[in-house]
Amino acid sequence: MNEDIQERVKEIKRSFRLMMDGATSTSMRDKGLDYKLNWGASLLQLRTKAEELGKDYHLAIALWKEDIRECKILATMIMPAEEMLPEITDIWMQQTPNIEIAEQAAFNLYQYLDYASDKAFLWLSSSEELPQICGYHILSRLFIRKYEPNERDINEFIDQALAALQSSNPMLQKAAMQSMIHFAGLGLVYERLAQSAIRRIYMDFI
């Protein structure tokens, strides 16, 4: 990391003091969102900061390395999607500490990657739940943007989603159901596929 980037990271970290919200930070900790450092900054504050910084690959890489909630979220906001290599995406997923960062990464960055659907389906088959949750969030955003999967991916998505809906993790269940709902929103054929699949596990389709 060159000196200019180091100084910019230090300045950004100092700016978080002005965004500090102790009550929000405590509430997150109580909900299990543990960070080495969490200033409790709102997403609106961080988006404003991201707009001020602009897209910057090297700064995003440096911010992600910091074990600070606000740094990691900012990194997902300023990383240029067209410069994010698949291997870097894998590293970031491995280093994702909790559901909040997984959701923010999917919303701010991963959904815009050229290979977004490939990563999403890969992570759906992960043995770990956090990549699965991130994968469903990516697909939800893609379905909202009218991405239509091919037949093989449809079958894969439905099979994985049904397994997730029967898991013991409520956050995984929620992410899978939201993704299924957005899948159904693609049109009548997709809605019927989703309804039929949900009935197979004796659940009601919302």
Contacts in CASP RR format, 6 or more apart in sequence:
PFRMAT RR
TARGET T0000
AUTHOR 0000-0000-0000
METHOD contacts of the structure
MODEL  1
MNEDIQERVKEIKRSFRLMMDGATSTSMRDKGLDYKLNWGASLLQLRTKA
EELGKDYHLAIALWKEDIRECKILATMIMPAEEMLPEITDIWMQQTPNIE
IAEQAAFNLYQYLDYASDKAFLWLSSSEELPQICGYHILSRLFIRKYEPN
ERDINEFIDQALAALQSSNPMLQKAAMQSMIHFAGLGLVYERLAQSAIRR
IYMDFI
1 9 0 8 1.000
1 58 0 8 1.000
1 62 0 8 1.000
5 58 0 8 1.000
5 59 0 8 1.000
5 62 0 8 1.000
6 62 0 8 1.000
8 59 0 8 1.000
8 62 0 8 1.000
9 59 0 8 1.000
9 62 0 8 1.000
9 63 0 8 1.000
9 66 0 8 1.000
9 71 0 8 1.000
12 49 0 8 1.000
12 53 0 8 1.000
12 63 0 8 1.000
12 71 0 8 1.000
12 74 0 8 1.000
13 66 0 8 1.000
13 68 0 8 1.000
13 71 0 8 1.000
15 49 0 8 1.000
16 39 0 8 1.000
16 41 0 8 1.000
16 68 0 8 1.000
16 70 0 8 1.000
17 39 0 8 1.000
19 39 0 8 1.000
19 40 0 8 1.000
19 41 0 8 1.000
19 42 0 8 1.000
19 45 0 8 1.000
19 46 0 8 1.000
19 70 0 8 1.000
20 39 0 8 1.000
20 40 0 8 1.000
20 41 0 8 1.000
21 39 0 8 1.000
21 40 0 8 1.000
21 41 0 8 1.000
21 42 0 8 1.000
22 39 0 8 1.000
22 40 0 8 1.000
24 40 0 8 1.000
24 42 0 8 1.000
25 38 0 8 1.000
25 39 0 8 1.000
25 40 0 8 1.000
28 35 0 8 1.000
28 38 0 8 1.000
28 40 0 8 1.000
28 69 0 8 1.000
28 100 0 8 1.000
29 38 0 8 1.000
32 98 0 8 1.000
33 69 0 8 1.000
33 98 0 8 1.000
33 99 0 8 1.000
33 100 0 8 1.000
34 97 0 8 1.000
34 98 0 8 1.000
35 67 0 8 1.000
35 68 0 8 1.000
35 69 0 8 1.000
35 97 0 8 1.000
35 98 0 8 1.000
36 67 0 8 1.000
36 68 0 8 1.000
37 67 0 8 1.000
37 68 0 8 1.000
37 69 0 8 1.000
38 68 0 8 1.000
38 69 0 8 1.000
38 70 0 8 1.000
39 68 0 8 1.000
39 69 0 8 1.000
39 70 0 8 1.000
40 69 0 8 1.000
40 70 0 8 1.000
41 69 0 8 1.000
41 70 0 8 1.000
43 73 0 8 1.000
43 104 0 8 1.000
46 70 0 8 1.000
46 73 0 8 1.000
46 74 0 8 1.000
46 77 0 8 1.000
47 77 0 8 1.000
49 74 0 8 1.000
50 74 0 8 1.000
50 77 0 8 1.000
50 78 0 8 1.000
53 59 0 8 1.000
53 74 0 8 1.000
53 78 0 8 1.000
54 78 0 8 1.000
55 78 0 8 1.000
55 79 0 8 1.000
55 80 0 8 1.000
56 78 0 8 1.000
56 80 0 8 1.000
57 79 0 8 1.000
57 80 0 8 1.000
57 83 0 8 1.000
57 84 0 8 1.000
59 78 0 8 1.000
60 74 0 8 1.000
60 75 0 8 1.000
60 76 0 8 1.000
60 78 0 8 1.000
60 79 0 8 1.000
60 80 0 8 1.000
61 75 0 8 1.000
61 79 0 8 1.000
61 88 0 8 1.000
63 71 0 8 1.000
63 72 0 8 1.000
63 74 0 8 1.000
63 75 0 8 1.000
63 78 0 8 1.000
64 71 0 8 1.000
64 72 0 8 1.000
64 75 0 8 1.000
64 92 0 8 1.000
64 95 0 8 1.000
66 72 0 8 1.000
67 97 0 8 1.000
69 100 0 8 1.000
69 101 0 8 1.000
72 97 0 8 1.000
72 101 0 8 1.000
72 104 0 8 1.000
73 100 0 8 1.000
73 101 0 8 1.000
73 104 0 8 1.000
73 108 0 8 1.000
76 101 0 8 1.000
76 104 0 8 1.000
76 105 0 8 1.000
76 108 0 8 1.000
76 109 0 8 1.000
77 104 0 8 1.000
77 108 0 8 1.000
77 109 0 8 1.000
79 109 0 8 1.000
81 109 0 8 1.000
81 112 0 8 1.000
81 113 0 8 1.000
81 114 0 8 1.000
82 114 0 8 1.000
84 109 0 8 1.000
84 113 0 8 1.000
86 115 0 8 1.000
86 119 0 8 1.000
89 110 0 8 1.000
89 113 0 8 1.000
89 115 0 8 1.000
89 119 0 8 1.000
92 105 0 8 1.000
93 102 0 8 1.000
93 105 0 8 1.000
93 119 0 8 1.000
93 123 0 8 1.000
93 130 0 8 1.000
93 131 0 8 1.000
93 134 0 8 1.000
96 102 0 8 1.000
96 105 0 8 1.000
96 130 0 8 1.000
96 134 0 8 1.000
98 130 0 8 1.000
99 130 0 8 1.000
99 133 0 8 1.000
99 171 0 8 1.000
102 130 0 8 1.000
102 131 0 8 1.000
102 133 0 8 1.000
102 134 0 8 1.000
102 137 0 8 1.000
103 133 0 8 1.000
103 134 0 8 1.000
103 137 0 8 1.000
105 134 0 8 1.000
106 134 0 8 1.000
106 135 0 8 1.000
106 137 0 8 1.000
106 138 0 8 1.000
106 141 0 8 1.000
107 137 0 8 1.000
107 141 0 8 1.000
110 116 0 8 1.000
110 119 0 8 1.000
110 120 0 8 1.000
110 134 0 8 1.000
110 135 0 8 1.000
110 138 0 8 1.000
111 138 0 8 1.000
111 141 0 8 1.000
111 142 0 8 1.000
111 145 0 8 1.000
113 119 0 8 1.000
116 138 0 8 1.000
116 142 0 8 1.000
117 138 0 8 1.000
117 139 0 8 1.000
117 142 0 8 1.000
117 147 0 8 1.000
117 149 0 8 1.000
117 153 0 8 1.000
119 135 0 8 1.000
119 138 0 8 1.000
120 134 0 8 1.000
120 135 0 8 1.000
120 136 0 8 1.000
120 138 0 8 1.000
120 139 0 8 1.000
120 142 0 8 1.000
121 135 0 8 1.000
121 153 0 8 1.000
121 156 0 8 1.000
121 157 0 8 1.000
123 131 0 8 1.000
123 132 0 8 1.000
123 134 0 8 1.000
123 135 0 8 1.000
123 138 0 8 1.000
124 132 0 8 1.000
124 135 0 8 1.000
124 136 0 8 1.000
124 139 0 8 1.000
124 156 0 8 1.000
124 157 0 8 1.000
124 160 0 8 1.000
124 164 0 8 1.000
125 156 0 8 1.000
125 160 0 8 1.000
126 132 0 8 1.000
129 167 0 8 1.000
129 169 0 8 1.000
129 171 0 8 1.000
129 172 0 8 1.000
132 160 0 8 1.000
132 164 0 8 1.000
132 172 0 8 1.000
132 175 0 8 1.000
133 171 0 8 1.000
133 172 0 8 1.000
133 175 0 8 1.000
135 175 0 8 1.000
136 161 0 8 1.000
136 164 0 8 1.000
136 172 0 8 1.000
136 175 0 8 1.000
136 176 0 8 1.000
136 178 0 8 1.000
136 179 0 8 1.000
137 175 0 8 1.000
137 178 0 8 1.000
137 179 0 8 1.000
139 157 0 8 1.000
139 179 0 8 1.000
139 182 0 8 1.000
139 183 0 8 1.000
140 175 0 8 1.000
140 178 0 8 1.000
140 179 0 8 1.000
140 182 0 8 1.000
143 179 0 8 1.000
143 182 0 8 1.000
143 183 0 8 1.000
143 185 0 8 1.000
143 186 0 8 1.000
144 182 0 8 1.000
146 186 0 8 1.000
148 186 0 8 1.000
149 157 0 8 1.000
154 193 0 8 1.000
157 179 0 8 1.000
157 183 0 8 1.000
158 193 0 8 1.000
158 194 0 8 1.000
158 197 0 8 1.000
160 176 0 8 1.000
161 176 0 8 1.000
161 179 0 8 1.000
161 180 0 8 1.000
161 197 0 8 1.000
162 197 0 8 1.000
162 198 0 8 1.000
162 200 0 8 1.000
162 201 0 8 1.000
164 172 0 8 1.000
164 173 0 8 1.000
164 175 0 8 1.000
164 176 0 8 1.000
165 173 0 8 1.000
165 176 0 8 1.000
165 177 0 8 1.000
165 180 0 8 1.000
165 198 0 8 1.000
165 201 0 8 1.000
165 203 0 8 1.000
166 201 0 8 1.000
167 173 0 8 1.000
177 206 0 8 1.000
180 194 0 8 1.000
180 197 0 8 1.000
180 198 0 8 1.000
180 205 0 8 1.000
181 194 0 8 1.000
181 206 0 8 1.000
183 190 0 8 1.000
183 193 0 8 1.000
183 194 0 8 1.000
184 190 0 8 1.000
184 191 0 8 1.000
184 193 0 8 1.000
184 194 0 8 1.000
184 195 0 8 1.000
184 205 0 8 1.000
185 191 0 8 1.000
194 205 0 8 1.000
195 205 0 8 1.000
198 204 0 8 1.000
198 205 0 8 1.000
199 205 0 8 1.000
END
